Amino acid sequence: MTSRTLTSKRLVFPALLLVVGGCWQIATGVAAVARGGYFTAPPGYAFAFSIAAWGWVHLVVGVFAAAVGIGLFSGRPLARLLGVVVVSASLIANFLWLPIEPAWSAAVVGLDVLALWALATAAGRVPPARAGTADGGASRA
């Protein structure tokens, strides 16, 4: 098995997490833009933009997260780097959204933490092929 194939297989989990998290973000964004009255910011909230503005933030981050998640299936290093950037943006956006929608934001933050961990650990070292000898099968008698 080649190193690229092994790395691609390790990126399936974070790719799925990004697609699912992106779809959740899109749903949050559409709900906030379409029905802004459903979400309300607590009084005195420091990041109290309009709910429609928060909806657009979630919509844009969600579209990018889903697109990068689909791109991660290729196993390219650039997709992995973009995945880390998009997951970080999603993590920040949902952390700031916590006072407005706590349960939903906590679920997406959990997905983002898992995706970030999976992206960071996806490119581990490929173990050498062993054919029963200590030197990997290089010396044959």
Backbone bond lengths (Angstrom), bond angles and torsions (degrees), N, CA, C in turn:
res aa  C-N    CA-C-N  psi(-1)  N-CA   C-N-CA  omega(-1)  CA-C   N-CA-C  phi
1 M - - - 1.439 - - 1.529 107.77 -
2 T 1.298 117.79 131.79 1.451 121.12 -178.24 1.524 110.78 -78.54
3 S 1.319 115.00 164.30 1.456 120.47 -179.68 1.520 111.35 -64.65
4 R 1.343 117.51 -38.55 1.467 121.34 -179.48 1.526 110.34 -66.81
5 T 1.324 118.25 -39.32 1.457 121.20 178.72 1.522 110.44 -65.20
6 L 1.326 116.77 -42.11 1.460 120.76 179.63 1.523 110.74 -65.35
7 T 1.337 117.00 -42.00 1.457 120.41 177.65 1.519 110.54 -64.55
8 S 1.330 117.86 -39.99 1.470 120.82 179.11 1.514 110.78 -62.18
9 K 1.326 117.35 -39.29 1.463 119.80 178.87 1.521 111.37 -67.77
10 R 1.316 116.96 -33.32 1.468 120.13 178.63 1.521 111.97 -73.68
11 L 1.332 118.20 -17.36 1.455 121.81 -179.43 1.522 112.85 -91.47
12 V 1.320 118.67 -2.68 1.464 120.68 -179.72 1.527 110.45 -65.29
13 F 1.324 117.70 -44.71 1.465 120.83 -179.24 1.532 111.98 -62.08
14 P 1.351 119.18 -52.31 1.470 116.71 178.39 1.525 112.72 -65.22
15 A 1.317 117.79 -29.83 1.467 119.73 177.62 1.526 110.42 -64.69
16 L 1.313 116.57 -43.55 1.467 119.77 177.25 1.528 111.69 -65.09
17 L 1.333 116.58 -39.66 1.461 119.69 177.36 1.523 111.37 -62.85
18 L 1.333 117.15 -40.06 1.461 120.21 178.67 1.522 111.55 -66.54
19 V 1.318 117.25 -40.27 1.471 119.87 179.44 1.529 110.17 -65.93
20 V 1.331 117.19 -46.10 1.472 120.50 179.71 1.527 110.69 -64.80
21 G 1.340 117.14 -47.25 1.455 120.54 178.29 1.521 112.10 -62.45
22 G 1.329 116.93 -37.40 1.465 120.56 177.08 1.517 112.02 -64.79
23 C 1.314 116.38 -40.44 1.474 119.62 177.88 1.529 110.65 -65.79
24 W 1.333 117.56 -38.53 1.462 120.35 176.24 1.519 110.72 -63.72
25 Q 1.350 115.97 -41.00 1.461 120.03 178.56 1.537 110.48 -63.61
26 I 1.319 116.21 -41.51 1.473 120.34 178.84 1.519 109.81 -62.02
27 A 1.323 117.15 -43.50 1.466 120.31 178.90 1.529 110.99 -62.56
28 T 1.321 117.45 -41.69 1.464 121.31 177.30 1.518 110.31 -63.14
29 G 1.320 116.81 -44.63 1.457 120.73 -179.98 1.513 113.01 -62.64
30 V 1.327 116.33 -43.82 1.469 120.12 179.04 1.527 109.95 -64.52
31 A 1.330 117.36 -42.36 1.467 120.32 179.57 1.527 111.32 -64.22
32 A 1.322 117.15 -39.12 1.460 119.99 -178.94 1.524 111.68 -71.50
33 V 1.335 117.10 -36.36 1.465 120.12 179.61 1.525 110.44 -74.87
34 A 1.325 116.62 -42.83 1.469 120.18 -175.61 1.532 112.16 -75.69
35 R 1.328 116.92 -43.21 1.471 120.57 -176.73 1.517 109.31 -125.46
36 G 1.313 116.97 69.69 1.459 121.51 -176.88 1.517 113.44 -59.54
37 G 1.331 119.02 -25.95 1.450 121.92 -178.81 1.517 113.76 -70.89
38 Y 1.334 118.02 -17.66 1.454 121.18 -179.90 1.526 110.91 -69.02
39 F 1.321 116.81 -40.09 1.456 122.01 -179.85 1.523 109.07 -94.60
40 T 1.311 116.14 136.25 1.467 120.24 175.89 1.521 108.81 -135.34
41 A 1.315 115.39 138.25 1.466 120.68 176.92 1.522 108.77 -83.57
42 P 1.322 117.69 143.78 1.469 119.82 177.34 1.532 110.07 -66.14
43 P 1.314 117.49 152.61 1.463 119.87 179.69 1.530 111.39 -62.21
44 G 1.326 116.01 135.20 1.452 121.28 178.79 1.513 114.61 81.45
45 Y 1.320 117.93 11.13 1.471 121.03 179.89 1.520 109.31 -69.41
46 A 1.318 117.08 126.38 1.465 122.25 -172.94 1.527 112.78 -65.63
47 F 1.322 118.26 -31.31 1.462 121.52 -177.70 1.520 110.35 -105.41
48 A 1.298 116.80 42.72 1.461 122.24 -175.67 1.532 111.10 -83.39
49 F 1.338 115.60 72.83 1.458 119.91 170.12 1.521 106.38 -74.59
50 S 1.305 115.91 176.02 1.460 117.30 173.98 1.533 108.06 -67.96
51 I 1.300 115.82 151.52 1.466 120.44 -178.88 1.529 110.18 -63.17
52 A 1.322 117.21 -34.02 1.469 120.04 177.52 1.529 110.74 -64.48
53 A 1.324 117.69 -38.02 1.466 120.44 177.48 1.526 110.59 -64.85
54 W 1.343 116.89 -42.54 1.459 120.02 175.26 1.531 110.84 -62.30
55 G 1.328 115.66 -36.83 1.463 119.21 177.81 1.508 112.01 -61.69
56 W 1.326 116.35 -41.90 1.464 119.24 178.42 1.524 111.43 -67.21
57 V 1.320 117.46 -36.35 1.469 120.28 176.62 1.525 109.60 -60.85
58 H 1.326 116.81 -48.00 1.469 120.42 -180.00 1.524 111.49 -65.31
59 L 1.299 116.97 -37.77 1.462 120.44 179.73 1.524 111.12 -64.26
60 V 1.326 117.55 -46.36 1.465 121.22 -179.56 1.528 110.83 -66.07
61 V 1.325 116.79 -46.35 1.470 119.92 179.45 1.526 110.18 -62.54
62 G 1.329 116.99 -39.92 1.467 120.41 179.73 1.513 112.97 -65.02
63 V 1.313 117.14 -41.14 1.471 120.12 178.71 1.525 109.85 -64.70
64 F 1.332 117.01 -44.69 1.466 119.56 177.88 1.526 111.43 -63.76
65 A 1.326 117.60 -40.84 1.470 120.53 -179.62 1.520 110.86 -63.39
66 A 1.323 117.46 -44.52 1.466 119.87 179.15 1.527 110.82 -65.56
67 A 1.331 117.65 -40.89 1.463 120.60 180.00 1.525 111.53 -66.04
68 V 1.325 117.22 -42.43 1.467 120.30 178.63 1.529 109.86 -68.65
69 G 1.330 117.30 -36.63 1.460 120.38 176.16 1.521 111.92 -59.98
70 I 1.319 116.32 -41.63 1.470 119.92 176.58 1.521 109.75 -66.86
71 G 1.339 116.52 -39.33 1.458 120.23 178.58 1.518 113.52 -67.22
72 L 1.321 117.92 -25.02 1.467 121.19 179.32 1.527 112.44 -65.80
73 F 1.308 117.23 -22.43 1.463 119.15 179.23 1.526 111.91 -64.29
74 S 1.350 117.20 -17.12 1.467 120.05 177.45 1.521 111.56 -76.09
75 G 1.352 117.51 -23.82 1.459 121.03 179.24 1.513 114.24 81.03
76 R 1.308 118.87 11.26 1.465 121.65 -178.65 1.529 110.86 -76.04
77 P 1.333 116.57 144.58 1.468 119.71 -179.84 1.529 113.07 -62.26
78 L 1.335 118.39 -33.54 1.459 120.68 178.93 1.528 110.73 -64.08
79 A 1.319 117.05 -39.66 1.467 120.45 177.97 1.521 110.11 -63.62
80 R 1.314 116.54 -37.18 1.468 120.43 178.73 1.528 110.47 -66.51
81 L 1.327 117.07 -42.24 1.463 120.66 177.51 1.523 110.96 -64.27
82 L 1.322 117.44 -44.46 1.461 120.87 176.49 1.525 110.96 -62.09
83 G 1.319 116.54 -35.54 1.459 120.61 177.15 1.516 111.76 -61.16
84 V 1.318 117.09 -43.35 1.465 120.63 178.55 1.527 110.16 -63.63
85 V 1.331 117.26 -41.09 1.470 121.03 -179.65 1.526 110.42 -65.72
86 V 1.338 116.99 -46.61 1.461 120.62 -177.20 1.526 110.98 -68.15
87 V 1.319 117.40 -40.47 1.465 119.73 178.44 1.527 110.26 -64.93
88 S 1.315 117.40 -37.72 1.462 120.01 176.99 1.528 110.99 -63.86
89 A 1.331 117.21 -42.62 1.468 120.66 177.26 1.525 110.94 -63.29
90 S 1.323 116.73 -41.37 1.459 121.07 178.52 1.527 111.01 -64.92
91 L 1.307 116.01 -39.65 1.463 120.83 178.94 1.527 110.74 -62.44
92 I 1.316 116.93 -44.28 1.468 120.80 179.27 1.526 110.65 -66.19
93 A 1.331 116.96 -45.63 1.467 120.34 -178.79 1.525 111.18 -61.36
94 N 1.325 117.17 -42.05 1.462 119.46 -179.30 1.521 112.75 -75.20
95 F 1.321 117.10 -28.90 1.466 119.12 174.52 1.530 109.87 -65.54
96 L 1.330 116.98 -40.56 1.462 120.43 178.34 1.528 111.94 -72.91
97 W 1.318 117.53 -21.01 1.467 123.43 -179.81 1.535 111.23 -86.45
98 L 1.338 118.13 -9.19 1.473 122.57 -176.89 1.530 114.30 -52.42
99 P 1.335 121.34 -45.61 1.466 119.08 -179.31 1.523 113.29 -66.93
100 I 1.321 117.24 -21.04 1.462 120.63 -177.41 1.523 111.12 -85.66
101 E 1.318 117.34 -43.61 1.472 122.56 -179.21 1.533 108.09 -141.38
102 P 1.334 118.44 83.11 1.462 121.54 -170.45 1.527 115.54 -63.21
103 A 1.311 118.11 -48.25 1.467 119.89 -174.72 1.525 111.21 -66.31
104 W 1.305 116.03 -45.89 1.467 120.61 -178.49 1.528 110.29 -64.42
105 S 1.320 116.52 -45.07 1.462 120.57 -179.84 1.522 111.26 -64.45
106 A 1.317 117.56 -39.80 1.464 120.30 178.96 1.525 111.10 -63.18
107 A 1.318 117.05 -38.27 1.469 120.30 177.59 1.527 111.09 -64.70
108 V 1.320 117.05 -43.78 1.468 120.11 -179.55 1.524 110.46 -70.47
109 V 1.333 118.12 -36.96 1.466 120.48 175.94 1.528 109.66 -61.60
110 G 1.316 117.91 -40.81 1.460 121.03 176.30 1.514 112.40 -61.13
111 L 1.332 116.94 -44.52 1.469 120.43 176.29 1.524 110.94 -62.20
112 D 1.325 116.36 -40.87 1.460 119.69 -179.04 1.523 112.07 -65.84
113 V 1.329 116.98 -39.70 1.467 119.89 178.33 1.531 109.89 -64.51
114 L 1.333 116.95 -43.37 1.465 119.97 176.92 1.528 111.51 -62.06
115 A 1.322 117.05 -43.21 1.466 120.89 -179.78 1.525 110.77 -64.97
116 L 1.326 117.33 -41.30 1.460 120.65 179.00 1.522 110.72 -64.03
117 W 1.321 116.80 -42.98 1.460 120.39 177.16 1.534 111.08 -62.48
118 A 1.329 116.42 -43.93 1.463 120.02 -178.93 1.528 111.39 -66.23
119 L 1.317 117.66 -37.78 1.461 120.36 177.50 1.524 111.27 -68.01
120 A 1.319 116.87 -38.07 1.457 120.40 -178.19 1.522 112.37 -70.97
121 T 1.303 117.52 -28.50 1.465 120.56 -177.10 1.523 113.19 -105.46
122 A 1.321 118.68 6.43 1.469 121.05 -173.99 1.510 113.50 -71.29
123 A 1.302 118.97 -30.90 1.470 120.50 -174.78 1.517 110.77 -100.79
124 G 1.314 115.82 62.95 1.455 119.98 176.77 1.510 110.49 -76.20
125 R 1.313 116.14 172.27 1.461 120.34 179.61 1.514 109.58 -72.45
126 V 1.309 115.63 142.67 1.454 121.66 177.02 1.517 107.33 -85.93
127 P 1.338 118.57 124.15 1.466 119.63 -178.63 1.525 110.64 -68.56
128 P 1.335 118.00 146.71 1.467 120.12 179.34 1.524 110.70 -68.98
129 A 1.333 115.15 151.35 1.464 120.37 178.58 1.526 108.78 -70.79
130 R 1.308 115.72 134.43 1.467 119.36 -178.89 1.519 108.87 -118.10
131 A 1.307 114.11 132.82 1.462 120.20 179.05 1.514 110.21 -118.44
132 G 1.313 116.44 36.33 1.453 119.98 175.84 1.511 114.87 92.91
133 T 1.337 119.99 0.04 1.455 120.78 178.30 1.519 109.13 -120.86
134 A 1.318 115.35 162.03 1.455 121.24 -177.78 1.528 112.60 -69.40
135 D 1.329 118.29 -25.70 1.456 119.94 -177.60 1.526 112.26 -97.32
136 G 1.320 118.24 20.68 1.461 121.63 175.97 1.508 113.96 78.38
137 G 1.299 118.60 17.55 1.455 120.47 176.99 1.520 113.73 91.05
138 A 1.343 118.67 11.76 1.460 120.90 -175.88 1.529 110.92 -74.64
139 S 1.308 118.41 -33.80 1.469 119.43 -178.94 1.528 109.20 -105.01
140 R 1.279 114.99 119.68 1.463 120.31 179.24 1.507 108.71 -118.25
141 A 1.313 117.97 134.34 1.452 121.37 -179.28 1.492 111.24 -94.06
